């Protein structure tokens, strides 16, 4: 689905037209006082445009749409598919999207926060590690490469965006591969590039590893790599993706925002309690379909009111990496961007 970009128009009203508009405003106020017709009341429910990246961790959002949870809550939600997390963030900055789904890179959102302080609030993350798998390094099936350290001097690709590239470089360095040049490549092209011998390895996100394994062209070198090499514990929660709403939308429509978050949580609950029922909803939103839907590993999910001090600490450690590397112009505090309810 291609994002819809409204084109602004400028209208200069004549004196007569201004009087007509003023009269219409007065009439509208009168209608509201005596009970406006349905067409007027419908305007109170705004369109909620949510940007998503086609990765498996966005499944709760897809499930909430397909199960009708948003519609049942009286919400008009429009999913906007983008090629990268950066495009999602840019849409939020420009007012073309009211939020992001899970799977949108948290560090990329933070860059938007630095560009426009107070831009958004995170209400749900998709923490992953060696158990809840999202991030991984993959190589060609018959590659002689056995460890990340073996990637020294090799051709390595990552998904697009500063989060993916920075993480890949730091993880390779900490794994003993030294300084490795990392090229950006859409995740949908990682398997084909490895099969064609164009690259030696890829830092990628699910379902890429599963796709390559099932079609017999790639194998997984290591999973849960961010938790291990960045956070220092393979089982630590890496809050690499986040669902959010813009602060402007939350302030303008607080009740609608709460309804949206509640409906979104129904999608999360479905994924966590009935994953087999939710998995088919990956089709159409991602490249995952057919037998692949039952094979792709699932992320975990955590709502704003479930965060423990340790979760905040790990999330902050992840963000501080980007501050230390000079990617963030200033330190972004996790507590300042979490939704408070």
C-alpha positions in Angstrom: 0.0 0.0 0.0 1.5 3.3 -1.0 1.4 6.2 1.4 -1.1 9.0 0.5 0.5 12.4 0.5 -2.1 15.1 0.7 -1.2 18.2 -1.3 -1.8 21.5 0.6 -4.0 24.1 -1.1 -4.2 27.8 -0.4 -7.6 29.6 -0.6 -8.1 33.3 -0.3 -11.7 34.0 0.7 -13.6 37.1 -0.4 -15.6 39.2 2.1 -18.9 37.5 1.0 -17.3 34.1 1.3 -15.9 34.9 4.7 -19.4 35.9 5.9 -20.7 32.6 4.5 -18.0 30.7 6.4 -18.8 32.6 9.6 -22.5 31.8 9.2 -21.7 28.2 8.6 -19.6 28.1 11.8 -22.5 29.6 13.8 -24.9 27.1 12.3 -22.5 24.3 13.1 -22.4 25.4 16.7 -26.2 25.5 16.9 -26.4 22.0 15.4 -23.9 20.7 18.1 -26.1 22.2 20.8 -29.3 20.6 19.7 -27.8 17.3 18.5 -25.8 17.2 15.2 -26.7 14.8 12.5 -24.5 11.7 12.0 -22.4 13.3 9.2 -21.2 16.0 11.7 -20.7 13.6 14.5 -18.6 11.4 12.3 -16.0 14.1 12.0 -15.2 13.6 15.7 -13.5 10.3 14.8 -10.3 11.3 12.9 -8.4 9.2 10.4 -5.5 7.6 12.1 -2.7 7.0 9.6 -0.1 4.5 10.9 3.2 3.9 9.2 4.6 0.4 9.1 7.7 -1.4 7.9 6.9 -4.9 6.4 8.6 -7.0 9.1 7.2 -9.8 11.2 7.2 -7.8 14.4 4.4 -5.6 13.2 2.0 -8.5 13.3 -0.2 -7.1 16.2 -1.0 -4.1 14.1 -1.9 -6.3 11.1 -4.0 -8.6 13.3 -5.9 -5.6 14.8 -6.8 -4.4 11.4 -7.8 -7.8 10.0 -9.7 -8.9 13.1 -11.7 -5.6 13.1 -10.5 -4.5 16.5 -10.1 -0.9 15.4 -13.4 -0.8 13.6 -15.1 -2.3 16.7 -13.7 0.6 18.7 -15.2 3.1 16.1 -11.7 4.0 14.7 -10.8 4.9 11.2 -7.2 3.4 10.9 -5.3 3.6 7.6 -2.1 1.5 7.3 0.7 3.1 5.4 3.5 0.9 4.1 7.0 2.3 3.8 10.2 0.9 2.6 12.2 1.9 5.7 11.7 3.0 9.3 13.2 6.3 8.3 10.3 6.9 5.9 7.9 6.2 8.7 9.6 8.7 11.0 9.7 11.3 8.2 5.9 10.8 7.7 5.3 11.5 11.4 7.5 14.6 11.3 5.7 16.0 8.2 2.2 15.3 9.7 1.5 12.6 7.1 1.2 9.9 9.8 -0.2 9.8 13.3 2.0 7.0 14.5 4.1 3.9 13.9 3.4 0.2 14.3 5.7 -2.2 16.1 8.8 -3.1 14.0 9.6 0.6 13.4 13.2 1.1 14.5 13.3 2.8 17.9 16.6 4.5 17.3 15.2 6.0 14.0 12.2 7.3 16.0 14.6 8.9 18.5 16.3 10.8 15.6 12.8 12.3 14.9 12.5 13.2 18.6 15.8 15.0 18.4 14.7 16.9 15.3 11.4 17.8 16.9 11.4 17.4 20.7 8.1 15.9 22.0 7.2 14.4 18.6 5.8 11.1 19.8 5.2 8.7 22.7 6.0 5.0 22.6 3.2 2.8 24.0 4.4 -0.7 22.9 7.8 -2.2 22.1 8.7 -5.6 20.6 11.7 -6.7 22.7 13.7 -9.5 21.1 16.7 -11.7 22.1 18.0 -15.2 21.6 14.5 -16.6 22.5 12.2 -14.1 20.8 14.1 -13.9 17.5 14.1 -10.9 15.2 17.7 -9.9 14.5 20.3 -12.2 13.0 23.3 -12.6 10.7 22.9 -14.9 7.8 25.2 -16.3 5.1 24.9 -18.5 2.0 24.0 -22.1 2.7 27.4 -23.5 1.6 29.5 -20.6 2.9 32.6 -21.6 4.9 31.9 -18.7 7.4 31.2 -20.2 10.8 31.3 -17.2 13.2 30.9 -13.4 13.1 34.7 -13.1 13.6 35.1 -14.8 10.2 33.5 -11.8 8.6 36.7 -9.8 8.9 37.3 -8.2 5.5 34.1 -9.6 4.0 31.3 -7.9 2.2 28.5 -7.4 4.7 25.1 -5.8 4.1 22.4 -4.6 6.5 18.9 -3.4 6.3 18.5 0.3 5.4 18.7 3.0 8.0 21.2 4.3 10.5 20.0 1.9 13.3 20.8 -1.2 11.2 24.1 0.0 9.8 25.4 1.2 13.2 24.4 -1.9 15.0 26.0 -4.2 12.3 29.3 -2.3 12.5 29.5 -2.3 16.3 28.5 -6.0 16.6 31.0 -7.1 14.1 33.7 -5.2 15.9 32.8 -6.6 19.3 32.6 -10.1 17.8 36.2 -9.9 16.7 35.8 -9.1 13.0 37.4 -5.6 13.4 36.2 -2.6 11.3 33.9 -3.9 8.5 32.4 -1.8 5.8 28.6 -2.4 5.9 26.4 -1.5 2.9 22.7 -0.8 3.0 20.4 -3.1 1.2 16.6 -3.6 1.5 16.0 -6.6 3.6 13.8 -8.2 0.9 17.0 -8.4 -1.2 19.3 -10.1 1.3 18.6 -13.7 0.4 18.9 -13.1 -3.3 22.1 -11.1 -2.9 23.7 -14.0 -0.8 22.5 -16.6 -3.3 24.0 -14.6 -6.2 27.3 -14.2 -4.3 27.0 -10.4 -4.3 27.6 -10.3 -0.5 29.2 -12.6 2.0 26.8 -12.0 4.9 23.9 -9.9 6.0 22.7 -8.5 9.3 19.0 -8.8 8.8 15.6 -9.2 10.4 13.0 -11.9 10.3 11.4 -13.3 8.1 14.6 -13.0 6.0 16.4 -15.9 7.7 13.4 -18.1 7.6 12.8 -17.4 3.9 16.4 -18.3 3.0 16.3 -21.4 5.1 13.1 -22.7 3.6 14.2 -22.1 0.1 17.5 -23.7 0.7 19.8 -20.8 -0.1 20.9 -19.4 3.2 21.6 -20.4 6.8 21.6 -18.5 10.0 25.0 -17.7 11.5 23.7 -16.3 14.8 20.5 -14.9 16.3 19.7 -12.5 19.1 22.9 -10.6 18.2 21.9 -7.2 19.5 21.1 -8.5 23.0 24.4 -10.4 23.1 26.9 -7.9 21.6 25.2 -4.5 22.4 23.4 -5.2 25.7 25.8 -7.8 27.0 23.3 -10.6 27.6 21.8 -12.9 24.9 18.5 -13.0 26.9 18.3 -9.2 27.5 15.3 -7.5 26.0 16.3 -5.4 22.9 13.6 -2.8 22.4 14.6 -2.3 18.8 11.1 -1.6 17.4 8.3 0.5 18.8 4.6 1.4 18.2 3.9 5.0 18.8 1.5 7.9 18.4 2.4 11.5 17.8 2.1 13.7 20.9 0.1 16.2 18.8 -2.5 13.5 18.1 -2.6 12.3 21.7 -3.2 15.8 23.0 -5.8 16.7 20.3 -7.7 13.4 20.6 -6.9 11.9 24.1 -10.0 9.6 24.2 -9.4 8.4 20.6 -5.7 7.7 21.4 -6.8 5.6 24.4 -9.2 3.6 22.3 -6.6 3.1 19.6 -4.1 1.8 22.2 -6.7 -0.5 23.8 -7.6 -1.9 20.3 -3.9 -2.3 19.5 -3.4 -4.3 22.7 -6.1 -6.7 21.6 -3.8 -7.4 18.6 -0.8 -7.9 20.9 -2.8 -10.3 23.1 -3.9 -12.3 20.1 -0.3 -12.7 18.9 0.8 -13.7 22.4 -2.0 -16.1 23.3 -3.1 -17.4 19.9 -0.1 -17.0 17.5 -1.4 -19.6 15.1 -4.6 -17.6 14.6 -2.6 -14.4 14.2 0.2 -15.6 11.9 -1.9 -15.7 8.6 -2.3 -11.9 8.9 1.3 -11.5 7.9 0.1 -12.1 4.3 -0.5 -9.0 2.3 1.5 -6.8 4.7 4.8 -8.5 4.4 6.5 -11.0 2.0 5.4 -13.8 4.3 2.7 -16.2 3.0 1.8 -19.8 2.7 3.8 -22.3 4.8 6.2 -19.5 5.8 3.6 -18.0 8.1 3.9 -20.9 10.5 7.7 -20.9 10.5 8.6 -17.3 11.2 9.7 -16.7 14.8 7.7 -14.2 16.9 8.8 -11.2 18.8 7.8 -10.5 22.4 5.7 -7.4 23.1 5.7 -5.0 26.1 3.3 -2.2 26.8 4.3 1.1 28.5 2.7 0.0 31.8 4.7 -3.3 31.9 8.1 -1.7 31.9 10.3 -2.7 34.8 13.4 -0.6 35.9 15.6 -3.3 34.2 13.7 -2.8 30.9 14.2 1.0 31.1 17.9 0.4 31.8 18.4 -1.9 28.8 16.4 0.4 26.5 18.5 3.3 27.7 21.8 1.4 27.1 20.7 0.7 23.5 20.0 4.4 22.9 23.2 5.5 24.6 25.2 3.5 22.0 24.0 6.0 19.4 24.8 8.9 21.6 28.3 7.5 22.2 28.8 7.0 18.5 27.7 10.5 17.6 24.6 9.4 15.7 22.4 11.2 18.2 23.2 14.8 18.6 22.1 14.6 22.2 21.1 11.9 24.7 17.5 10.7 24.4 16.0 9.7 27.7 13.6 6.7 27.5 11.4 7.8 30.3 10.7 11.1 28.4 9.3 9.3 25.3 7.2 6.6 26.9 3.4 7.0 26.9 2.1 7.5 30.5 -1.5 6.6 29.9 
